[in-house]
Amino acid sequence: MSIPEFIIAVPARFGASRLPGKPLRLLGGEPIVRHVLRRALASGAADVVLATDDARIAAAADGLPVRICMTRPDHASGTDRLAECALQCGWADEAIVVNLQGDEPFAPASALRAVAGCLAASPAPMATLAAPITGTEALFDPNAVKVVTDAAGHALYFSRAPIPWHRDRYAVDRLGAPDQPCLRHIGLYAYRAGFLRLFQSLPPGRLERLEALEQLRVLEAGHRIAVAPSPEPFPPGIDTEDDLARAEAALRAA
């Protein structure tokens, strides 16, 4: 798959509920968000933009060749923050924008390119990645979001529950891995810039509220999401103190 020109936007807010000030917490002696920005720059993106609500986070990017977009502090999600960023930056409707969350310091550059390529190859306005689940712990873990796709690779549904439900296998043994691996959703998205602006106008849907998954808003509104396999394992992001400790250990071991 040829890689199109794409933009990476990194939404980063100061007021994370589980780890306040998360983008500025130190990992290997540097703010987490600085690690994320370097990952974005390593991907070959045509432009890297830090979308933040806090001058301290903006200052953490000093010396890196990235643009700063100061956004409102009251956005409900990173996607809403990027919609404001799209307006401020004046991106063309067809521009491909990859949303790299500001708490993903180990995001593989290959995955960033893959999600951009997936969107470029699809008529869908949005794309994401997935990887096989081969064990039951993640399958039944509500924090591991699952996705099922149609024959063309578009998402049919995302859920915190095990989907698809292997009726015959689980009737006998729910601890056994399914014959066909289920797919774990990787929370990396690419959008056409025009769709970012449309997303902001969509009301939260019933399924989104039930599952607490904002991507369901897109499906409920009748839009498609293209899904591609992640080209390599996508390490977990940082949401808690324990995650930060694990990331610090992983960085030391690298």
GIFENJO-V566515 format. One record per backbone hydrogen bond with DSSP energy under -1.0 kcal/mol. NH is the residue of the N-H (numbers start at 1). CO is the residue of the C=O. E is the energy in kcal/mol with one decimal. If there is no record, write none. Layout:
NH;CO;E, NH;CO;E
//
This chain:
7;96;-2.9, 8;47;-2.6, 9;98;-2.9, 10;49;-3.1, 12;51;-2.5, 16;14;-1.1, 21;14;-3.2, 22;19;-1.3, 24;21;-1.7, 25;22;-1.6, 27;30;-3.3, 30;27;-1.4, 32;25;-2.1, 33;23;-2.4, 35;31;-1.3, 36;32;-1.9, 37;33;-2.4, 38;34;-1.9, 39;35;-1.9, 40;36;-2.2, 41;37;-2.5, 42;38;-1.8, 43;40;-1.2, 46;6;-2.6, 49;8;-2.7, 50;67;-3.2, 51;10;-2.3, 52;69;-1.9, 58;54;-2.0, 59;55;-2.2, 61;58;-1.5, 62;59;-1.8, 64;61;-2.4, 66;64;-2.3, 67;48;-2.7, 69;50;-3.1, 71;52;-3.3, 81;77;-1.8, 82;78;-2.1, 83;79;-1.7, 84;80;-1.6, 85;81;-1.9, 86;82;-2.8, 87;83;-1.6, 88;84;-2.5, 89;85;-2.9, 90;86;-1.1, 91;86;-1.3, 95;92;-1.7, 97;191;-3.2, 98;7;-3.4, 99;189;-3.0, 100;9;-2.1, 102;11;-1.6, 104;101;-1.3, 107;104;-1.3, 112;108;-1.5, 113;109;-2.1, 114;110;-2.1, 115;111;-2.3, 116;112;-1.4, 117;113;-2.5, 118;114;-2.5, 119;115;-1.8, 120;116;-2.2, 121;117;-1.6, 122;119;-1.5, 127;190;-2.5, 128;226;-2.3, 130;228;-1.7, 131;184;-2.1, 133;182;-3.5, 139;135;-1.1, 140;136;-2.1, 144;141;-1.7, 146;159;-3.5, 147;183;-1.9, 148;157;-2.1, 150;154;-2.6, 153;150;-1.9, 155;225;-3.0, 156;148;-3.5, 157;148;-1.3, 159;146;-2.4, 167;165;-1.5, 170;166;-2.8, 171;167;-1.3, 172;169;-1.0, 173;169;-3.0, 184;131;-3.6, 185;145;-3.5, 186;129;-2.4, 188;186;-2.8, 189;99;-1.0, 190;127;-2.2, 191;97;-2.6, 192;125;-1.9, 193;95;-2.5, 194;93;-2.5, 195;192;-1.1, 196;192;-1.5, 197;193;-1.4, 198;194;-1.4, 199;195;-3.3, 200;196;-1.5, 201;198;-1.5, 202;199;-1.5, 209;205;-2.0, 210;206;-2.1, 211;207;-2.7, 212;208;-1.9, 216;213;-1.4, 217;214;-1.4, 219;215;-1.2, 220;216;-2.8, 221;217;-1.4, 222;219;-1.7, 223;218;-2.2, 226;126;-2.7, 227;153;-2.9, 228;128;-2.0, 230;130;-2.4, 238;103;-2.0, 244;240;-2.0, 245;241;-2.2, 246;242;-2.3, 247;243;-2.5, 248;244;-2.3, 249;245;-2.1, 250;246;-2.5, 251;247;-2.4, 252;248;-2.0, 253;249;-1.8
//
